[in-house]
Amino acid sequence: MNRTATNRAFRGPFARWPRAADAVLALAVFLGLLFVVNSPSGSLAVRGGAPLPELPVLAVTGAALYWRRRAPVVVLGVALGAWVLLLAGSAHTIIGCAVIIANYCVGRYVVEPRWGPAGTAVAVTLIVLEGPDGPRTPSWQGPVFGGLIMLVAWYVGRRLRLRAERAEQLVREQAAEARRIVTEERTRIARELHDVVAHRVSLMTVQAGAAKAVATRDPDGALKAMGAVEEAGRQALAELRHLLGVLRPADGLDGLGPQPGLADLPKLVERMRAAGVEVALAGDDAPAGPIPARVDLFAYRIVQEALTNVLKHAGPGTRAEVRLGSDRREVAVEVVDDGGGIAAALPSGGAGHGIVGMRERALLLGGTLDAGPESGGGFRVTAHLPTGGEPV
């Protein structure tokens, strides 16, 4: 049972509205290239506008950033090509900013890692060719500093890409693990239901033999026996519907004894008390009216798993209460603990498999199961199991 609540990751505008955000970014970069230049003193300066020959180059560079996710290598090539064309200009534009963004996108969206360092090398070459007429810095400082910024931008994008890939891989592994747990739980359920159905069929065989033996001398008794056969057959068919699509594994002959039910809860409670969990049993531990065998079994297993998780995650000293209720339509099960055991403050070693298995049992009966922490501490598991429901 996993008691750790995960927070939803923050999603900024570039994740929520990628196309609109990329369009705004492209427009912002174009306006920056149009009106901002590097002044001779080395600081940024605002100009009235770019010369007419530069306008197409700046427009193409800004517009290319709109496709930075779908064709990042092409966008990097466009930005570097625009830088080459602008080298002969009288004013030094901030075209390097567009190259930095493009280099980041190469790291973020391209699998092949060589394009980022290659783009950085070309950018360093262009900084050298641009010369000291731009920023007033020593000849070696500009290329080194510019190349470092380019490389860091690519590296940040690359790390974000690798982190996203690891997160996606983790999600896939968790989904595969959940499917494996469900498959194992269905296999266990199939094995248990196999025993229930086999019991029903055995009763039918015995009763049919008895009816045949007394048919000639006691017709009324034979009719009663055949009625019992009919009822057992209906119950067996109801159980068989829950076996469709579930295969019984070819393992050893284990679990040959009778399957437990709600009538066995007092024994389970005593075992948990012996383990150190103070369990109180409230409600109908053995419902007066008859309920289907699968519901009886699944209700017991849910209580058993919930109490096992109490012992596992909270530890000895925990107070827990098992509440049961039943009517003609459903069996209700609730297990609540105060989370006050000696292991409550320790890191949990569980992987959340308990809730998956319990919910799978409830769903196979057409019921529901809710599990979650209590506001004042502790944990609550509530299951509603229809006595005549169909699996979903």
C-alpha positions, 0 to 999 in steps of 0.5 A: 500500500503506497501512502505517499501523495504525489504532487502534480508537476508545474507546467508552464506556458511552453508546456500548456500552449506550445504553439502559442508560446513558440509564436510569441517567442519567435515574435519577441526574438524578431523584435529584439533583433530588429531594435537591439544591437551591441553598442561599441562600448560593449553594452546593449543599445536600442536602435530605430530599426534594422537596415532594409537589407537586414530585414529579410534575414532577421524576419526569417531567423525569428520566424524559424524559431516557431519550428524549434521543436519539430526541426531544431537542427534546421532552425540552428542552421538558419540562425547560424546562416543568418549570423554569417550574412549579418557579419558584413553589417555595420551594427552588430545585432544580437543574433547570438541570442537566436543561436543560443535558443536554437542550440538549447532546442537541439539538445532538448529535442534531438536524439543525436548529441553531436549537433550541439557541440557542432553548432557551438563550434560554428558559433565560436568561429563566427564570434572570432570572425566578428572581431573586436568591433563588436563588444570591447573585450580581449580577442580571446574572452569573447569566443571563450565566453560565447562558446561556453554560453552556447555549450551550456544552453545545449547541455541544459536542453540535453539534460532536460531531454534525458530527464523526460525520457527517464520519467516516461520510462518510469511511467511505462515500467509502473504501468507494466508492473501494475499489469503484472500485479493485476495478472497475478491477482486474477490468477490467484482469484481464478485458482480460488474460484476454481475450488468454489466451482468444483465444490458446487459441481461435486454437490450437483453430482451427489444430489443427482445420484441421490435423486436417481436412486430414489426416483422410483420409490420416492418421487417427491424426494427425487424432485427435491433433490433435483431442485437442489441440483438446479440451484447448485447449477445456477450458483456454479454458472454464476461463479463460472462467469467470473472465470472467463478469460482467466487461466489457472496456472499449472502449478502445484496442488496448493490450497486444497483446503476450503476457502476462508470467508467472513465467518473466519474474520474472528480468527484473522483478528486474533492473529493480527492481535497476536502480531501487535495490532489492536484490532476491533471487529464491528458489525456482522462478521458472519452475515445471517443471509446467504451471500455468493461464495465469491463475495464472501471470499473476496470480502475476507481477502480485502480485510486480510490485505488491509490489515496486513498493510496496517501491520506492514506500514504502521507496525505493532501498536496500531489501533485498527477497526474492521466494520462490516455490513450487509444487506440483500444487495451488497456487502460493505467492508471498512478497515480504519487505522490510526497510523500510530504504530512504531513503524509509522515514522519509518520509510515505507518499503511497499510498492503500492501492490496491496491497493491494486490487488484489493481494487481488482477484486472489487472490480471483478464483482462489479463493486468499488474500493476507495483507499486513502489517508485520513485527515487526522492520521491513519488510513481508511479502506472502504469496499462495496461488493454487490452480491449480484453484480457483474464484473466491469 
